[in-house]
Amino acid sequence: MGADNLDNSEYLIEVKNLTKKFKVYNDKGKTLKEKMLFWKRNSYTNRLVLDNISFSIKKGEAVGLIGHNGCGKSTTLKLLTKIMYPSSGTVIVKGKVSALIELGAGFHPDMSGRENIYINASIFGLTKKQIDKKIDDIIEFSELREFIDNPVRTYSSGMYMRLAFAVAINVEAEILFIDEILAVGDVSFQEKCFNKLVEIRDAGTTIVIVSHSLGQIESICGRSIWIDGGKIRMDGKPSEVHEKYLEYMHSR
């Protein structure tokens, strides 16, 4: 994934006045005939998902994005990875990026796990020669050696997660984005993933995680950003932010 230049080397991520709107159609016709006959159905309203938010993340920081469903946290992550683009404002990301945004995204169902490792790792910028050196480590971490040459359409959701995570943490990225993917899989593999995240965080990788599991965020991150109604409601130490967030959620 591409990255932009950032003058201040202390920060790898800088978000300024970020706004994102989506068009919500009231009653959009499915066929051309319906669209022509009932053109008024094509009217839409703009749904404001993110409302002029700003934040910066330093090199080596691990940050959690929290908030209730629909608050804008996953949209924020997709804007950081440039899966989406802002309606207004700027998103600057400096460094090599790896991302676990949607389970199985980028996998070809009819190709084997091994073939998909090459595809995914190349998307993250590795050459074939670099992947050749890392493929045994990726397969070993995924614990899928027995199934690695089977088509991934035969994989369970947990196996998808194992393979996707194994690739993402082995491409030696400077920034890792994760969206709820660690909720999938058995407890022992989740623990293995957490330990690996702590290891790469301590090695200087910048990590941004979207999760409803506040305990997971507190075990990995030194900072939480609470997004509510498209705005940043609180930004600070996870234990303090999460206490206020839980009070707010209980009051609802």
C-alpha positions as CSV (number, residue, x, y, z in Angstrom):
1,M,0.0,0.0,0.0
2,G,1.2,3.5,-0.7
3,A,2.2,6.1,1.8
4,D,2.7,9.9,1.8
5,N,5.6,11.9,3.0
6,L,5.4,13.4,6.4
7,D,7.8,16.2,7.5
8,N,7.6,15.5,11.2
9,S,9.4,12.1,11.6
10,E,8.0,11.7,15.1
11,Y,4.5,11.0,13.7
12,L,3.7,8.2,11.2
13,I,0.0,9.0,11.1
14,E,-1.6,12.5,11.0
15,V,-5.3,13.1,10.5
16,K,-6.6,16.7,10.1
17,N,-10.2,17.9,10.0
18,L,-11.4,14.5,8.6
19,T,-15.0,14.3,7.4
20,K,-16.7,11.4,5.7
21,K,-20.2,11.4,4.3
22,F,-22.1,8.5,2.6
23,K,-25.0,8.8,0.2
24,V,-28.1,7.0,1.5
25,Y,-30.7,6.4,-1.2
26,N,-34.3,6.6,-0.1
27,D,-35.6,4.0,-2.6
28,K,-33.2,3.3,-5.5
29,G,-34.7,1.4,-8.5
30,K,-33.0,-1.8,-9.4
31,T,-33.5,-1.8,-13.1
32,L,-33.0,0.9,-15.8
33,K,-36.7,0.9,-16.4
34,E,-37.5,1.5,-12.7
35,K,-34.9,4.3,-12.6
36,M,-36.5,6.0,-15.6
37,L,-40.1,5.6,-14.5
38,F,-39.6,6.3,-10.9
39,W,-36.7,8.8,-11.0
40,K,-37.8,10.4,-7.8
41,R,-36.7,7.2,-6.0
42,N,-33.1,8.2,-6.8
43,S,-33.2,10.9,-4.2
44,Y,-30.7,10.5,-1.3
45,T,-29.6,12.0,1.9
46,N,-26.0,12.5,3.1
47,R,-25.2,10.5,6.2
48,L,-22.4,12.1,8.2
49,V,-20.2,9.3,9.6
50,L,-17.1,11.3,10.6
51,D,-17.4,15.0,11.6
52,N,-14.1,17.0,11.4
53,I,-11.9,14.7,13.5
54,S,-8.2,15.2,14.0
55,F,-5.5,13.1,15.7
56,S,-1.8,12.1,15.3
57,I,-0.1,8.9,16.1
58,K,3.6,8.7,16.9
59,K,6.1,6.1,15.6
60,G,5.9,3.0,17.8
61,E,2.5,3.9,19.5
62,A,-0.2,1.2,19.8
63,V,-3.6,2.9,19.7
64,G,-7.1,1.4,20.1
65,L,-10.2,2.9,18.4
66,I,-13.4,2.2,20.4
67,G,-17.0,3.2,20.3
68,H,-20.5,1.6,19.7
69,N,-21.5,0.1,16.4
70,G,-21.9,2.8,13.7
71,C,-19.8,5.4,15.5
72,G,-17.2,5.7,12.7
73,K,-14.3,3.8,14.0
74,S,-14.1,1.2,11.2
75,T,-14.6,3.9,8.7
76,T,-11.6,5.7,10.2
77,L,-9.5,2.7,9.8
78,K,-10.5,2.2,6.2
79,L,-9.6,5.9,5.5
80,L,-6.2,5.3,7.1
81,T,-5.6,2.3,4.8
82,K,-7.0,4.3,1.8
83,I,-9.7,1.7,1.1
84,M,-11.9,4.8,1.3
85,Y,-11.2,8.5,0.8
86,P,-12.4,11.4,2.9
87,S,-15.2,13.8,1.9
88,S,-12.9,16.5,3.2
89,G,-9.8,16.8,5.4
90,T,-6.4,15.1,5.1
91,V,-5.0,11.7,6.0
92,I,-1.2,11.4,6.0
93,V,0.4,8.0,6.6
94,K,4.2,7.5,6.4
95,G,5.7,4.0,6.2
96,K,5.1,0.5,5.0
97,V,1.6,-0.6,5.9
98,S,0.1,-4.0,6.7
99,A,-3.6,-4.4,7.4
100,L,-6.2,-6.9,8.6
101,I,-9.4,-5.1,7.8
102,E,-11.8,-7.7,6.5
103,L,-11.5,-11.4,7.0
104,G,-10.3,-13.1,3.8
105,A,-10.0,-9.9,1.9
106,G,-7.5,-10.4,-0.9
107,F,-7.8,-14.2,-0.8
108,H,-8.7,-16.0,-4.0
109,P,-11.0,-18.9,-3.0
110,D,-9.9,-21.3,-5.6
111,M,-6.2,-20.9,-5.0
112,S,-4.3,-22.7,-2.2
113,G,-3.3,-21.2,1.1
114,R,0.3,-21.2,-0.2
115,E,-0.6,-19.4,-3.4
116,N,-2.6,-16.8,-1.4
117,I,0.4,-16.2,0.8
118,Y,2.3,-15.1,-2.3
119,I,-0.6,-12.9,-3.5
120,N,-1.2,-11.2,-0.1
121,A,2.5,-10.7,0.7
122,S,3.1,-9.2,-2.8
123,I,0.2,-6.7,-2.2
124,F,2.0,-5.6,1.0
125,G,5.1,-4.9,-1.1
126,L,7.3,-8.1,-0.8
127,T,9.1,-9.5,-3.8
128,K,8.9,-13.2,-4.6
129,K,12.4,-13.7,-3.3
130,Q,11.5,-12.1,0.0
131,I,8.4,-14.2,0.3
132,D,10.4,-17.4,-0.5
133,K,12.5,-16.6,2.6
134,K,9.5,-16.0,4.8
135,I,7.0,-18.6,3.7
136,D,8.1,-21.3,6.1
137,D,7.7,-18.8,9.0
138,I,4.3,-17.7,7.8
139,I,3.1,-21.3,7.4
140,E,4.5,-22.3,10.8
141,F,2.8,-19.4,12.6
142,S,-0.5,-20.1,10.9
143,E,-0.4,-23.7,12.1
144,L,-2.0,-24.7,8.7
145,R,0.8,-26.8,7.2
146,E,-1.5,-29.8,6.8
147,F,-4.0,-27.6,4.8
148,I,-1.7,-25.1,3.2
149,D,-2.0,-26.6,-0.3
150,N,-5.8,-26.9,-0.1
151,P,-8.1,-24.2,-1.8
152,V,-8.9,-21.5,0.8
153,R,-12.6,-21.9,0.0
154,T,-12.4,-25.1,2.1
155,Y,-11.0,-23.1,5.1
156,S,-13.1,-22.2,8.1
157,S,-13.3,-18.5,9.3
158,G,-10.7,-19.4,12.0
159,M,-8.3,-20.8,9.4
160,Y,-8.8,-17.6,7.2
161,M,-7.8,-15.5,10.2
162,R,-4.7,-17.7,11.0
163,L,-3.5,-17.3,7.4
164,A,-4.3,-13.6,7.1
165,F,-2.6,-12.7,10.5
166,A,0.4,-14.9,9.7
167,V,1.0,-13.0,6.5
168,A,0.3,-9.5,8.0
169,I,2.8,-9.8,10.8
170,N,5.5,-11.2,8.7
171,V,5.8,-8.5,6.0
172,E,7.9,-6.3,8.4
173,A,5.6,-3.3,8.1
174,E,6.1,-0.1,10.0
175,I,2.4,0.3,10.6
176,L,-0.2,-2.5,11.3
177,F,-4.0,-1.8,11.1
178,I,-6.4,-4.4,12.6
179,D,-10.2,-4.4,12.6
180,E,-11.8,-6.9,15.0
181,I,-10.2,-9.8,13.2
182,L,-8.7,-11.2,16.5
183,A,-12.3,-12.0,17.6
184,V,-12.1,-15.0,15.3
185,G,-10.3,-18.2,16.2
186,D,-9.6,-20.4,19.2
187,V,-8.3,-19.0,22.5
188,S,-4.8,-20.4,22.2
189,F,-4.2,-18.9,18.8
190,Q,-5.7,-15.5,20.0
191,E,-3.1,-15.6,22.8
192,K,-0.4,-16.4,20.3
193,C,-1.5,-13.4,18.2
194,F,-1.5,-11.0,21.3
195,N,2.0,-12.1,22.2
196,K,3.2,-11.5,18.7
197,L,1.5,-8.0,18.6
198,V,3.3,-7.1,21.9
199,E,6.5,-8.4,20.4
200,I,6.3,-6.3,17.2
201,R,5.0,-3.3,19.2
202,D,8.1,-3.5,21.4
203,A,10.2,-3.7,18.3
204,G,8.8,-0.3,17.2
205,T,5.9,-1.1,14.9
206,T,3.0,1.4,15.1
207,I,-0.3,-0.5,15.7
208,V,-3.9,0.8,15.3
209,I,-6.7,-1.6,16.5
210,V,-10.5,-1.3,16.2
211,S,-12.1,-3.6,18.8
212,H,-15.1,-4.0,21.1
213,S,-12.9,-6.0,23.4
214,L,-11.6,-3.3,25.8
215,G,-9.4,-5.9,27.6
216,Q,-7.6,-6.7,24.4
217,I,-6.9,-3.0,23.8
218,E,-5.7,-2.5,27.3
219,S,-3.3,-5.5,27.0
220,I,-1.7,-4.1,23.8
221,C,-2.3,-0.4,23.5
222,G,-1.0,2.6,25.5
223,R,-3.7,4.9,24.2
224,S,-7.4,4.7,23.3
225,I,-9.5,7.1,21.1
226,W,-13.2,7.0,21.8
227,I,-15.3,7.9,18.7
228,D,-18.9,8.8,19.3
229,G,-21.3,10.1,16.7
230,G,-18.5,10.8,14.3
231,K,-16.5,12.9,16.8
232,I,-13.6,12.1,19.1
233,R,-15.2,12.1,22.6
234,M,-12.1,11.2,24.5
235,D,-8.4,10.4,23.8
236,G,-6.0,9.1,26.4
237,K,-4.9,6.3,28.7
238,P,-7.1,3.2,27.9
239,S,-8.1,2.5,31.5
240,E,-9.4,6.1,31.9
241,V,-11.1,6.3,28.5
242,H,-12.7,2.9,28.9
243,E,-14.1,3.7,32.3
244,K,-15.9,6.8,30.9
245,Y,-17.0,4.8,27.9
246,L,-18.5,2.1,30.0
247,E,-20.3,4.6,32.2
248,Y,-21.7,6.2,29.1
249,M,-22.8,2.9,27.5
250,H,-24.5,1.8,30.8
251,S,-26.3,5.1,31.0
252,R,-27.8,4.5,27.6
